[in-house]
Amino acid sequence: MSCLALSVYAQAPSKELAAAVMKNNSSAVETLLTAGANPNAALEIVPGFPTTYLITAAGNGSLDLVKLLLKYKAQVNQPDGFKATALMAAAGKGNKAMVELLLASGADAKARDDDGKDALTLAKENSHPEVVAVLEKLK
């Protein structure tokens, strides 16, 4: 197999996984992860702005996808191009169940993005008192 063919082959599962995550298609995500797709590969929804499958799923509020990605060893604290994490995405959206799942999976509540904001700051800025309460207990 040529280098080009290997490159295309390696990229195909990532593109398929990206499409499945964006569509919240849990069965397709699990099939791809079982077949060896990398849950930690960089994802560019917007060209030039890398993110992760986990951040995307957390931001979309897909608890099932986040559980699947974590099961297949997605790195819970892997940041995007702006140093934001899945916990920050969930906190900013006010998704208490997602925040609790990510924290239970080892998410770092003290991580800060490029603007110096942590998950608690994002929850406060977006008026999510239930999430603020969960994160304040960690102080």
PyMOL commands that set and color helices and strands:
alter all, ss='L'
color gray80, all
select helices_A, chain A and resi 3-22+26-34+53-59+63-71+86-93+96-104+119-125+129-136
alter helices_A, ss='H'
color red, helices_A
select strands_A, chain A and resi 43-46+49-51
alter strands_A, ss='S'
color yellow, strands_A
deselect
rebuild
show_as cartoon
